[in-house]
Amino acid sequence: MMIYATRVWASFICTSLLIPTPTLSLQANALIAPAIATEASKIRNKQWHLDFLGISSAHAISRGDGVVVAVVDTGVDPHPDLRSNLLSGANVIPGESGDGRQDRDGHGTGMGGLIAAHGQTPDKGALGVAPEAKILPVRFKIDGPHGEAGGLAQSIGYATQNGARVISISSTGAPGAEVQQAVQAAAQADIVLVAAAGNQPDDQHIGFPAAYPNVIAVGGINRDGRHADVSVIGQEIDIVAPAVEIYSTGINGGYRVGTGTSGAAAIVAGAAALIRAKYPYLPADEVAHRLTATAIDKGPPGRDDQYGYGVIDLVAALTADVPPRGFESVPATAPDDGGPTTAADGPRADQESSAATVRGLVTLGVLLAAGGAWGLFARRRRRSDDPPPRISR
């Protein structure tokens, strides 16, 4: 199990727990090739999260065509189920070279497959949430427990400068200036940032960068749609997605299965790609809002610390009529009617009325200015005290 050992930016971890599966070695190609082929024909049925998410209906609306999703992780191996969607990226690990299309651990390849695997035939090979999206691999660590804050910040910066419209981060750590600045720059560049919340028992609180305001913090659910025991809870959780026994692509042409919020974050990143393809001019904060506003409410009514705004609903996120942020909380009240003014009120009444009008206009101006400032703050925060509108379905 990959663990987070400290509360400093000394290291980052991939927030998933691997479950043992048959190992496929490259040392006996003649023997393992049929094994891989057999596994490829079975993998789709093991990807339970696809049916749970209503993937067929979602793909009839959007497949993420052309949206670039940066996977900031251990690199992404050119798996047969993913190869056509894999771009040349970067390796920012000191002393290493390469373009991000190498992965000795398998975690990054798994996340890339959850986002954009295209499979081999309509029913063979792994399938991603957005199978026509493009993966920009940015390798900043060798394996789960080893990664530096500077490398993560550099990776986010590379993705920001090289065409990413969504950045998927399945790592957690403590707060730090480098990463926070990189996150802010990406948000200002209109990029949707998605990050895993973290895994229990090693993580007790929502990790960073998920806890930053401009990042969609993703928790996990199990096959029953209930909170996954592995997923941390906290007020920063925005949305939840499948996180238990999630099958995807692995290294050396094989497949992997993992439990943890890593996979949930990759699934939400794929969902963001679907939305950005369907609504190409929708700002990043409105993409996040569309995801939370259409989520299926679980637990106590409204947002809660286990489920955030609820379980991701791909079809609703792609089809619902979602008001822009802020409109759902604007009060629709009319001013009180003070009754008609008569000539008997006299000049003093007129003066008082004029003074009241001036005071009212000044007050209104202050309120509008304050409201505008608060609206800007709320949009930058991406979260508000009031839950987003619930979509009927």
Beta strands, then each sheet from edge to edge (+ up, - down):
strand 1: 13-14
strand 2: 17-18
strand 3: 68-73
strand 4: 90-91
strand 5: 134-139
strand 6: 166-169
strand 7: 171-172
strand 8: 192-196
strand 9: 215-221
strand 10: 239-242
strand 11: 246-249
strand 12: 255-259
sheet 1: 1+ 7-
sheet 2: 2+ 12- 11+
sheet 3: 4+ 5+ 3+ 6+ 8+ 9+ 10+
end
